[in-house]
């Protein structure tokens, strides 16, 4: 079979072009560190890479949600710890004030201390984290109006706090965030359940327990009456401890979800790396071979172009 010189030349140019394209592809892989840089390089592999990428972004978002939730729950736990410390101080003060030997001036001092503690409790109940109220539920999240806080003190004719009311918008409900596919977890506890589980001035109302105790001390009530008031504070403290236990369980649950999301992210990252990341040693070998083939092709083409009519006589 006779092959024309023109045909040989065309084939040589095609081989040169193919070698250039192969070297360019290898150079791109070495510069990006990836074996697949566009869908046309390998549609099936690109599909897997995109799938892993989507899963990784989801895991990263879950981790961010969980970290935000953990931050809020830990801030809530810190606030409740502070509330608990105040209540313990109140119980100690009530024990001292219930003694029959306490003079009138001391009782007034104890009552003043209780009023300061009451102010402190209200501040803790209205504490914020990242601009949002910890105990505002799903409705009283944040605000700038005069009645925007979860709890508001009411003053009596004597200028002392006579009661604490909840924001009319409501302070109940759980704020939830997605932590895994089709799974959301609460990142707060109800302000009402923590401070006024049976409503304002109801049983276990932390604020009302202090107000009643303060007034009993101011009014020089009997030791038994003051001791009974201290028992109300103890019951409110017990309810607070129960809420802290629930909070601790929520924190543990989020930590488990974070570990799971982090492990999933690690596995997806490794899997995508295995199919996407370039092996530089292998690429260097392939590039060297492609370079050698290019050199051979150029040499053979050059020899073909140097032929003349004398070569065929």
C-alpha positions in Angstrom: 0.0 0.0 0.0 1.5 3.3 -1.1 1.2 6.2 1.3 1.5 9.7 -0.1 4.0 12.2 1.4 1.1 14.6 2.0 -0.8 12.0 4.0 2.3 11.3 6.1 2.7 15.0 6.7 -0.9 15.4 7.8 -0.5 12.4 10.2 2.7 13.9 11.6 1.0 17.2 12.3 -1.9 15.5 14.0 0.5 13.6 16.2 2.3 16.8 17.1 -1.0 18.5 17.9 -2.0 15.5 20.0 1.3 15.6 21.9 0.9 19.3 22.6 -2.6 18.8 23.9 -1.5 15.9 26.1 1.4 17.9 27.5 -0.9 20.9 28.1 -3.3 18.6 30.0 -0.5 17.2 32.2 0.9 20.7 32.8 -2.6 21.9 34.0 -2.9 18.9 36.3 0.5 19.6 37.8 -0.3 23.3 38.3 -3.8 22.7 39.8 -2.9 19.5 41.6 -6.1 18.0 40.3 -6.7 15.2 37.8 -10.1 16.6 36.8 -10.4 20.3 36.2 -13.6 20.4 34.2 -16.6 18.1 33.5 -15.3 17.3 30.0 -12.1 15.8 31.4 -14.0 12.9 33.0 -17.8 13.3 33.4 -18.1 10.3 35.7 -15.3 11.4 38.1 -16.5 15.0 38.1 -20.0 13.8 39.1 -18.5 12.0 42.1 -16.3 15.0 43.0 -19.3 17.3 42.9 -21.3 14.9 45.0 -18.6 14.8 47.7 -18.3 18.6 47.5 -22.0 19.0 48.2 -21.8 16.6 51.2 -18.7 18.4 52.5 -20.5 21.8 52.4 -23.5 20.4 54.2 -21.3 19.0 56.9 -19.4 22.3 57.3 -22.7 24.1 57.6 -23.9 21.6 60.2 -20.7 22.1 62.2 -21.1 25.9 62.1 -24.7 25.5 63.3 -23.6 23.2 66.1 -20.8 25.6 67.2 -23.3 28.5 67.3 -25.7 26.3 69.3 -23.0 25.2 71.7 -21.9 28.8 72.2 -25.4 29.8 73.1 -26.0 26.8 75.3 -22.8 27.3 77.2 -23.6 31.0 77.6 -27.0 29.9 79.0 -25.4 27.4 81.3 -23.1 30.1 82.6 -26.0 32.4 83.2 -27.9 29.7 85.1 -24.8 29.0 87.2 -24.7 32.6 88.2 -28.5 32.5 89.0 -27.8 29.4 91.2 -25.0 31.2 93.0 -27.3 34.2 93.8 -30.1 31.9 95.1 -27.6 30.1 97.4 -26.6 33.5 98.7 -30.2 34.3 99.2 -30.8 31.1 101.2 -27.8 31.8 103.4 -29.1 35.4 104.0 -32.6 34.1 104.8 -31.2 31.7 107.3 -29.3 34.5 109.0 -32.3 36.8 108.9 -34.7 34.2 110.4 -32.9 34.3 113.8 -34.9 35.9 116.6 -31.7 37.7 117.7 -31.5 39.7 114.6 -32.0 43.4 115.2 -34.2 45.7 113.2 -31.3 47.5 111.6 -29.8 44.2 110.4 -33.1 43.1 108.9 -33.2 46.4 106.9 -29.7 45.7 105.7 -30.7 42.1 104.7 -33.7 43.4 102.8 -31.5 45.9 100.9 -29.2 43.1 100.0 -32.1 41.0 98.7 -33.3 43.8 96.6 -29.8 44.1 95.0 -29.9 40.3 94.4 -33.3 40.6 92.8 -31.9 43.3 90.4 -29.0 40.9 89.6 -31.4 38.0 88.8 -33.4 40.2 86.4 -30.2 41.2 84.6 -29.2 37.5 84.3 -32.7 36.6 83.0 -32.4 39.3 80.3 -28.8 38.3 79.4 -28.0 38.2 75.6 -25.6 36.2 73.4 -24.6 37.6 70.1 -27.3 40.2 70.3 -30.1 37.7 71.2 -31.8 37.1 74.5 -30.9 33.7 76.0 -34.2 33.3 77.7 -36.5 35.0 75.1 -37.8 31.8 73.5 -38.7 32.1 69.8 -40.7 35.3 70.0 -38.7 37.7 72.2 -35.4 37.3 70.4 -34.1 40.9 70.4 -35.5 44.4 70.2 -34.9 48.1 71.0 -38.3 49.1 72.4 -38.9 49.7 76.1 -40.7 46.4 76.6 -38.4 44.3 74.5 -36.6 42.3 77.2 -37.9 38.9 78.3 -38.6 40.1 81.9 -39.6 43.5 83.1 -39.6 44.7 86.8 -42.7 46.4 88.2 -42.1 49.0 90.9 -44.4 49.4 94.0 -45.3 52.6 95.8 -42.2 52.3 98.0 -40.0 52.3 94.9 -39.0 48.7 95.3 -39.6 45.9 92.8 -43.1 44.5 93.5 -43.2 42.0 90.7 -41.6 40.7 87.5 -43.7 40.2 84.3 -42.9 38.3 81.1 -42.8 40.0 77.7 -46.3 39.8 76.2 -44.8 38.6 73.0 -43.9 35.4 74.8 -40.7 33.8 76.0 -41.5 30.2 75.4 -40.6 27.9 72.6 -37.4 26.2 71.5 -35.0 27.7 69.0 -33.7 24.8 66.8 -30.9 24.5 64.2 -30.2 21.7 61.6 -27.4 19.5 62.9 -27.7 16.7 60.4 -29.9 15.6 57.5 -33.5 15.8 58.7 -32.4 16.4 62.3 -32.6 19.6 64.3 -31.7 20.3 67.9 -32.8 22.9 70.4 -30.2 25.5 71.4 -32.0 27.2 74.2 -34.3 26.6 77.2 -37.6 28.3 77.8 -37.2 31.4 79.9 -40.6 30.9 81.5 -39.8 27.3 82.6 -36.4 28.4 84.0 -37.7 31.4 86.0 -41.5 31.3 86.2 -42.7 27.8 85.3 -46.2 28.5 86.6 -46.4 32.1 85.5 -45.7 35.4 87.2 -46.2 35.2 91.0 -47.0 31.5 90.6 -45.3 28.6 92.3 -41.5 28.4 91.8 -41.4 32.0 90.5 -37.7 32.9 91.4 -38.4 36.6 91.4 -41.5 36.4 93.5 -39.8 34.1 96.0 -37.2 36.8 96.6 -39.8 39.6 96.7 -41.8 37.8 99.3 -38.8 37.0 101.4 -37.6 40.6 101.2 -41.0 42.0 102.3 -41.3 39.5 105.1 -37.9 40.6 106.4 -38.8 44.3 106.0 -42.2 43.7 107.8 -40.4 42.0 110.6 -42.4 38.8 110.2 -41.8 35.8 112.4 -38.8 33.5 112.0 -41.1 30.7 110.8 -42.5 32.9 108.1 -39.0 33.9 106.9 -37.9 30.3 107.0 -40.9 29.3 104.9 -39.9 32.0 102.4 -36.4 30.5 102.3 -38.0 27.1 101.5 -39.7 28.7 98.5 -36.3 29.9 97.3 -34.9 26.4 97.7 -37.7 24.9 95.6 -37.0 27.5 92.9 -33.3 26.5 93.1 -34.2 22.8 92.7 -36.2 23.7 89.6 -33.2 25.6 88.3 -30.9 22.6 88.9 -33.3 20.4 86.9 -33.2 22.9 84.0 -29.4 22.9 84.1 -29.5 19.1 83.8 -31.7 19.4 80.7 -29.3 21.9 79.4 -26.3 19.6 80.0 -28.0 16.9 78.1 -28.6 19.3 75.2 -24.9 20.3 75.2 -23.8 16.6 75.2 -26.2 15.8 72.3 -24.8 18.6 70.2 -21.2 17.6 71.0 -22.0 14.1 69.7 -23.6 15.5 66.5 -20.5 17.7 66.0 -18.2 14.6 66.3 -20.4 12.8 63.7 -20.5 15.8 61.3 -16.7 16.2 61.7 -16.1 12.5 61.0 -18.4 12.6 57.9 -16.5 15.7 56.6 -13.2 14.0 57.2 -14.3 10.9 55.3 -15.8 12.8 52.4 -12.6 15.0 52.1 -10.4 11.9 52.0 -12.7 10.2 49.4 -12.7 13.3 47.2 -9.0 13.7 47.5 -8.4 10.1 46.5 -10.2 10.6 43.1 -9.4 14.2 42.5 -5.9 15.0 43.8 -3.0 14.4 41.4 -0.1 12.1 42.0 2.9 14.4 41.2 5.4 11.5 40.8 3.1 9.8 38.3 2.4 13.1 36.5 6.1 13.8 36.2 6.7 10.3 34.7 3.8 10.8 32.3 5.0 14.3 31.3 8.5 13.0 30.7 7.2 10.3 28.4 4.9 12.8 26.6 7.9 15.1 26.2 10.0 12.3 24.8 7.2 11.3 22.4 6.9 15.0 21.3 10.6 15.1 20.6 10.5 11.9 18.5 7.5 13.1 16.6 9.1 16.5 15.8 12.3 14.7 14.7 10.4 12.3 12.4 8.4 15.2 10.9 11.5 17.2 10.3 13.1 14.2 8.5 10.0 13.9 6.4 10.1 17.6 5.4 13.8 17.3 4.4 13.1 14.7 1.7 13.3 15.7 -1.9 12.8 14.1 -5.3 16.4 12.6 -5.1 15.2 10.4 -2.2 12.9 8.5 -4.6 15.3 8.1 -7.6 
